[in-house]
Amino acid sequence: MTVLKHELRQGRTSFWIWTGVIGVMLSVCVFLYTEVRGEMDAVTDLFSSFGSFTAAFGMDRLNFGSLQGFYAIECGSILGLGGAFYAAITAVNMLSKEESNKTADFLLTHPISRRRILSEKLLAVFVQLTLMNVIIFVMSVLSIVVIGESVPWTEIILLHLAYYLLQMEIAGICYGISAFVRRGSVGIGLGIAVLLYFLNLISNLTESASFLKYFTPFAYCDGADITTFKRLDVGLLAIGALVCLLGISVAWYKYSRKDIA
């Protein structure tokens, strides 16, 4: 597990920065709820009049006056975009950095197979994402307890689970891309995360574009659906799992045969 330990050690600064920022922002949102919950009914009525803009973010189906509705929109946006960006940056840079940093010669001359390198680097991505989500979940739950609210366990667990799976899918896609690129990979990763986010917004705007939800993992993280039905969309999750596995398989195939510069 030498490669795994090295990657975890090398990425610890980025890990703690992203985890700390996302976790603190979620806690601030939860604390903010106690200050604004008395005005949330008026906010709900205001947003309901925004038409397509309201539908794009699912705000037409959520009650801002409840902790679940407030958390799904405010905290969900932070966790969704922040987690997606971190997953994309971590995964898309995992293989490409060996060439861009000129360390591939050092790594590949050791008595270690490329398959082992691929496996341990992939495991490093998943370990970092898992630890980040566990820490953020604990921080969120503690924040809810501190403000004196009862924890809506079902909704909170499902929301965090959905965004964790979203991060895994984006990581799988970007890991596959990482096997092809040699530099500029971070920009590509962030671009993919932003593209997938806006595909979900467009799919919510009009019925004619609803098919786009099958192309973005943000579709199964819809806070309105999760808080209303208290379940995840199994069909969309299955598509996401296949996309993730496809990205990993592509990385495995390409990097195993790649002529390293």
Beta strands, then each sheet from edge to edge (+ up, - down):
end
